[in-house]
Amino acid sequence: MVDVQDRGIPRTDSQADDENVEVPASVDASISVEDLPDASELTFEEKLAALNMTVMRHPLNREILYKALAYCREERPLREAEDYIASLPQFELATQNQYYLLMSLAKAHGLELIERDERGERVFDDQKEGLSEDEVDDLVATISFKTTEVGDYFVDYNKPQARLADLLGLVPERADTYVELLRFVESEPRPYGQIEALLRGKPALQTVIDGRLETMQPSVFVDKLERAGALVWKDGWTLTEEGREFLRDLTSN
């Protein structure tokens, strides 16, 4: 796997913090279909908290997991979902394989794992009671994934356009600099060194910490735009489709 440092961008404290988040064992993924947790006694808010923890726990997987949730709003066979994830530019940096990522979402109540027999009919747990492992394998012909109600809510709430709008509105005096950076990478992928040169000396990099004037690294802007779903590393920093759509909307308005 390629590390953040290989992209020419200094590691930020926020990325380090994300990787040290402790995740409850109940939402830790394995490859066991039979090990999915029982969600019947959990509230919607508890399921949403588990899903948020799973998606946000590691910066290199975050956008992949979000896109997988959005993609599976229509029921998707396992192979189709795996192929989609593999096609994402973010997957080059992923820390786990496609099946692990899908199962982590299922364990966190964002995806429903659906088993079907050879006729395409759903197979439920009570149909497998008393069957041997081989008999279960014979009964279940395919598995697929579909986004749950919790996953649907998470996708709508965390749309890149909304994340970008929140980011630009959080500190309005930096909004023009964010937009300038987006336009800079719009035409072609840019190495971090070019972005650093673009932003060097800009007032937007100045911030006050504990009463002292400090200068932020340009990597902070890159990191926040990547978190918002507007930037992706693909032989250089470039716009995602959502980032391009945001710029189009900005121009038209």
N, C-alpha and C positions, 0 to 999 in steps of 0.2 A: 504494500500500500504506500501511497505517496503522502508524506506528512505536510502540514501547513508550511513548514519552513521551506520545502522544495518549491513552493509557489512564489518565493521571494518576498513573503510578507511576514513580518515579525509576529510571533505568537502573542495574543492579547490575554490579559488577565481573565476576561470574560470566557474565553475558550478554555482556559485551564480550569476555571470554576465549573464549567459544564461537565467536564470529564470526571470531576470528583464528586458529582452528585450521587448520593446513595439512593438506589432504586429498590423498592420493596421486592422481596423474592417472588411475590405473586405476579409481578409484571416482567420478570426476567425471562427472556425467551430461551426455549430449547427447541429441539426438532420433533418433539413428541406431540402428535395430534391428540392423544388421549389425556394430555396434561393441562388442557385448557381450564382456567378457573371457572367456578360457578358464580355467575354474576347476579343471580336472582335476589340475593339479599343486599346488594349494593344500591345506593341511590344514584341518580343520574350524575350528581355533582361528584360523587366518589369515583365513578367510572371516568368522568371527564378529567379529574385530577390525575388518575393513573395514566390516561392517554397522554395528557400534557407532559407528564414526567418522562414517559417513554420517548416521545418525539423530541423533546428538548434536551435530553440527557447528553447527546454527543453531537457537536456541530457538524461533523462530516456526514452524518446520516440524516440530519434534521430535514432538509428539503426533499430528500428521497422519500422519507416516510410520509411527509405531507402530500407529495404528488401521488404516492401509492394510494392513500386514502381517497384522494379526488378521483383517481382512475377507476377505483373499484366501486364507485357509486352505482355503476352497472356491474352485475355479477360477472366476475372474470375467472376463467379456469386458471389453475395454478401455473401452467406453462405460459399462458398469455400474460399473466401478471409478472412472472419472472422475466420474460422477454422485454416487457415494457420497462421494468426497473433497470435492466441491463443497458437499455438504449439511452438512459439519462446521462448527460455529461457528468453529473455529480457522482454517478456510481463508480467512476474511476478512482475516487478517493474513499469509497465506502469501507467501513471497518468489518462488515459482515456480508455474507452472501444473501441472495434474494429471498430464499426460503426463510432464513433466520429473521430477516427484516419483516416479512409478511406475518410470521408467527408472533413476533414481538407486538405487532399491532393487534393481532387476534387476542393475545393474552392481556392486552391493555384495553380491551373492549371497544377498539376502534373498527375492527373488521370482524365479521362473522365468518367462521369457517364452515362451509357447506359441503357435505358428502352426498354423492348421488350413486345410484346403482346403474347397471348397464342400460336400463330403460330411461335413464334421466330422472328417475324419481328420487326424492330426498330420502336419505337414510338417517333415522334418529337413534339416539342412544338406546332406547328401550328395545329396538330391533336387534341390537348387538348383544343383549344380555344372554349369558349362557353359551355364547359362541366361542369357539377357539380362535386364536390369533389368525390361523389360516382361513377359517370360515369368515371372519371379518374381512380379511383381505379379498376374499372371493366376492363378498357382498358389495363392498365399496369399490366402484369402478373409477370414479373421478372425485377430486376435491376442487373447490373453487372458493373465492373470497368475495364478500359483499360488504360495503361500508354500513356500519350500524347507525342508529339514530345519534348516538354520541359522536361517532366519526363524522357524520354529516354536519353536526353543529360545529365541530372543531374546524372542518374545512371552510365553512362559511365565515367563521369568526376570524380565521387566520389567512384570508385571501391576500396574496402579495400586494394587490392594489391598496387594500386597507392597511397593511403593515407599512407600506411606503407613505401613505397619507399620514399615519400616526408618527412616523419617523420625522417627516418634514415639519410637522406641526409641533413636535416636542420642543425643539429649539429653533424657532422661526428664523433667527439670524443666520443659521447654518443651511437653510433650505436651498439658497442659490448655489452654494458650494456642492451640495449633494447632486443637484441637477446638472451642474457643470461637469461633475465627474461622470455622471451617466451619459451625457452627450459625448464626452471624450472617448469613452469605450464603445460608443454606438457604431462607429465606422469599421473598427477592427479590434481584435484582441490586443490588450496592452499589458506589458510586463509591469510588475509592481514599481520598478525603478522609474518608469515614465509617469506613473500616477504620483509617486513621491515628488518628482520634479514639478508636476502640475500644481500640486497643493502647497509646496514649500513656501513659507512666508505669508500665507493667507491669514487674515484676521480670524477666520472661522476656527483655526486650530488653537486659538487662545482660550483658556478656561481658567476659572478661579477655583482652587482647591485649598480648603482650610485658610482662606484669606490671602493666598499667594497666587500670583499669576503663573500658570504653567502652560507649556506648549504640548498639545497632543500629537501623537504620531499619525501620519496620514493613514496608517493601517486601520485606525479606529473607524474611519469613514468607509473603507472597503469592507470591514467586518460587519458594520451595521447594514450596509446595502446588501451584502450577501445574506444576512439573517432575514432581511425583508423580502428576499426572493427576487431581487432585481439584478444581482450579479452572480456569475458562475465562472469558475476557472476552467477554461478550455483552450489550452495552449496560450494562455494569457487571460487577463480579466476581460470578460465580455458581458453583454446584456443577455438576460434571459428573455423569453418571449413576453413575459409579464412586464419586464423592464421596458421593452420596446413599446408595448401597449400603453404603459404609463406615460412615456414621452410623447406618443402620438396624441393621447388625450390632453396632455399639457399644452401641446402646440395648437390643437383645435380649439381649446378653451381660452 
